[in-house]
Amino acid sequence: MSDMEIKTIKIAVVGPESTGKSTMANFLAKELKTVAVPEYARYYCKILNRDYTLQDEVNMFYGQIALEDAFLATDPPIIVCDTTILTVKIWCDHLFHETPKEVTDEIKNRSYDFFLLMDIDLPWEDDPLRDFPTERAHFMQVWKTELEAINAKYEVISGLGEERLNNGLNAILRQGYK
């Protein structure tokens, strides 16, 4: 990267299911006047008419990378990602007790400047694409462990409604990202 090139700041919104990740990502994109990379798995699973397999997780991994790279190709100064490929690792480990090497290798190579880890203090909202409503505390701990394993800079975001959204935005602003 030359001195003239500016690296895109990558903010990732992650956490257990039904914690407001998409709402937060879209809010932040609007406030920061940028774009939010959507969660590819949501589109993929919406048309899947069977239980997903390890291969489906790999497909979702490649889809998420492609979406993120497409948004990054426009060279925005900042980008907000509604989840990352770390989600694929968490689901692979939980459901299949293994994660393909291509996923773990890419996790080591794909960096983010800051993670917002969404807390489980929101009430569960039923959705046909969500699983394990009684295991959110377990998945919150898994997320913390995974983020610490990659030495991620992150903050847990709590609160309800506007307070939650403002807590996410303020966490980013405290880091100097705008």
N, C-alpha and C positions, 0 to 999 in steps of 0.2 A: 504494500500500500504506500503510495507516494504521500508527501506532505500535503498535497493539494486534495487528496481524497478524504472524505469524511465517512467514518464508519457509522452505519445505522445502529442506533440504540435499540436493543431488543428487550421489551418487557414481556414477561410471561405470566399469565393468570392461570393458576393451577389449584388443584385440591380435590377432595372427595366430591362425589356426585351431589347435586342439588344444593350447591353452596353459592350460586350466583355468579359463576365464572363468565358466562356469556353476557349477562347483564353488565358486569364490571368491565369486560373487554370492550364492549360497544360504547359504554359511557366514557371510558378513558380515551378511546379513539376520537370521540367527538370533542372532548375537552382539550385533548392534545393536538387536535386538527390533523389527524392522521388516519390510518386504516387499522382495522382489526382483522387478523387472519382467523377465519372461522375454524371450528373443530371439524375436521374431515370425517371422523368416525360417526358423527351424528348423521351425515348424509349417507354414508356407507350402510350403516345399520338400519336406516329407515326403509331401505328397499330389500334388505336381507330377509328372506322368508324361512329362515331356519336358525338354529343355534350357531353362533359363530365359532370358528375353529382357530387354531394357531395360525394357519395360512391367512385367515381373514385379518388377524392382528397384524401380520406382516404387510398385507395389502393396505391396511389403515396407516401403518407406519410410512409406507411410500407415498400414500396420498397426502398425509400431513406435511411431509417434507416438500412435496411438489407444490402444495398450496403456499407454504411459507416462502419457498424460493421464488415463486411467481410474484408474490407481493414485494419481496426484497429486490427483485429485478428493477423495480421502479425507483430505487435509491431514495426511499423516504428518510428523513432525518431520524425518525423514531417510528417504531412499529409495535403494536400490541398483539400478542399471540393468545388466542383463546385456547389454551392448553399447549402441550408440547409432546414430543415423542416419548418423553419420560412416562406419560400415561400408558403407552403401549407396553413398556417394561412392567409397570405395576400390574396391569391386567394379565399379561403373559405369566408373570410369576404367580399371581393369585389363582388363575384358572387352569394353567397348564404346567405349573411348577418348573418352568424354564422360559428363558428369553433367548431368541435367536441371536447369534453373534453379530449379525449385521445391525441389529437394533442397539446392542450394548456398545458396539464400536462407534456408531454414529452419535450416541449420547455423549461419548468422550470428545467428539470432534465438533459438536454443535453447541455453541455457547449462547448464553443470554446474560444481559447486563444486570437484570433484577427480576426476581420472582415475587409475585403477590400470592401467598398461600391463603386461600379462602377458608375461613373457619367454619365449623359445623354448627354455629349458633343460629342458623336459619332453620325454620321448620322444613321438613322433607316435603317436596312437591312431587306427587306421583306423575310418572311419565313412562310410557311403554319402553323407552330406551334407557331407563335407569334400573340399576340392580342394587341389591344389598342395603336397603334402608336402615337396617339395624346394625350395620357394621361401619358406620361413618367414623366413629372414634378410632376403630382399628385402622381405617384408611388414612385418617389424619396423621396417625403415628407413622404409617408407612411413608407418606409424603415427606414428613420431616426427616426421616431416616434417609430417603433417597436424595433429598436436596442437600443434606449434610454430606452424603457420600460423594457428591460432585463439587463440594465446596461452594455451593450456590449462595449468593447474597439474596436473602429473602426476608420478608416480613409477613407475619400472620395478620390477616385483615378480618376484623369482627365488626359487629354492629348490624342494625336493621335499616332498611330503606335508604334514604338520602345519607344518613350517617355513615353507612357502610361504604357507599360510593365515594363520599368525601374522604373517608379514611384511606381508601385505595389511592385516590388522587394525591392526597397529602403525603403518603408514603413515597410516591414517585417524586414529588416536588422536593421532599427532604433529601433525596439522593442527588438532586441537581438536574434531573431530567425534565425537560419541557419542550 
